[in-house]
Amino acid sequence: MKREVSSRVVVSVSEPATLVFSVAVAADYRPDDEILAFRLAGAPLDATEVLDLHGTRLHRVEAGVGELVLDYSASIDGRLRPAEADAVDLIRYTRPSRYAESDALAPTAAAEFAGLDTSTELLAGVSSWVGTRLAYVGGSSLPTDGAVRTLLARQGVCRDFAHVCVALLRGLDIPARLVSVYAPGVKPMDFHAVAEAWVDGTWRVVDATALAPRKPLVRIATGRDAADTAFLSILSGRAELVDLNVMAVVDEFPSDDMMELVSIG
């Protein structure tokens, strides 16, 4: 399986700013032909790479006033082995977090998914339950919305679907986390967000949007929720997103059986 991914992020900086981008594929992929370039008002701009948990690569830039453009591309040949977990992961990703209020949704999870005994039934059940109760509506949610508010609104975008899945799974005492990915086939094409659940000793993908097949997904960032996986964070100063273009393609487009357990690789 060969996947080609790219992104272009254009930001208008109105006051000198410290910006952190998370658009590069996770460190374990090690693509040979990767390109990452920053330009401010047409001139090259240096970035510092910071390695976060699970191979997440953050790129920090100190930008003056002007138009900042980030261009990124990489080719991924083959798939990685499923990600591993340590004892801390299994604690961290079972706790409630900012956007995945599993403590509030635990009673709902217990009531809705009682009797689903196998891992396959449980993950398919959570994915189907969330997918049938939420409508995918672009621009319908706020950056501050968590799983509870999303369920009340009954609509959202991919990160909202993923937050609800994560919260419900944690409410069942299953470690779960959010992953930002490049997703060949997703429409509209954009950065995508999915959930991962630790079942039977392996991280498995849960994508209640069903907007793209799971096997070609390419990991970017992994964390508790969207607070850990945003493609752009403004740490100081003032800046505004002007344009975003994302591309992800795969050489052989696979089918996706929702009853199959799939890992990101």
C-alpha positions, 0 to 999 in steps of 0.5 A: 500500500502506497499513500501520498499525502500533502497539506498547505496551511496559510496563516495571516500573522498580525502580531509577532506570534509563536505558532505550533503546527502538527501536520507531519506524519508520525515519526515511525513512518520515516518517509524518504521523500518528505518535504516541510517548508515554511515561508513568511512574506516569501522568505524561508522561515526556520522551524524547530521540531519537538517530539510529543507522545506516540511519535507526534511531531510538532513544528514550532515557529517564531513568526513576524508579521506577514503571510505565513505559508506551510507546505508539506508532502510525504510518500508512505510505502507500506504499513506500520505494525500496530502501535503499542501501549504502556502502563501509563497509556492504559491509565491516561486514556481511561480517564476523562479529559477536556473534550471527552467527558467519560465520567458524565457519559458512563451511565449512557455507555453502560445502558446502551452497550450492555450485552455486547461481549466481544471486541468486534461487537463492542467497537462496531456497536459504539461506531454504529450508535454514534453514527446513527445519532449524529449528523455530519454537518460542516461548521456546525460545532464550536472549537470548545464543544466536547462530547456531551454538548455534541450529543445534545446538539446531535450534529458535528464534524469528525472530531466531534464524532471521535470525541463521543466515541472516546468518551463512551469507550472510556465510560466502559473502562476501555482505554480510548484516544483521539488520532488526527490522520490523513485519510484517503477518500474522505470527502470533503478532503481535510485533516480527519479525526478518528478514535482508537480503542485498546482491545485485546492488546491492540489499538483499533480504529473507531470511525463513526463518520464512515467517511473514509476506509480505515486501512489507508489512514496515516497517523499524524498526532495522537492524544487524549482529545483535540487539545493534543492533536490540533493542526495549529496552535497559537501560543502567543501573538495574533494570527488567523487561518486564511486557507487550508488544503489537504490531499491524501491518496492511496494506490489501491483503494480498499473496501471497509468492513465495519465488523473488521478490527483495523489498526492504523498502520 
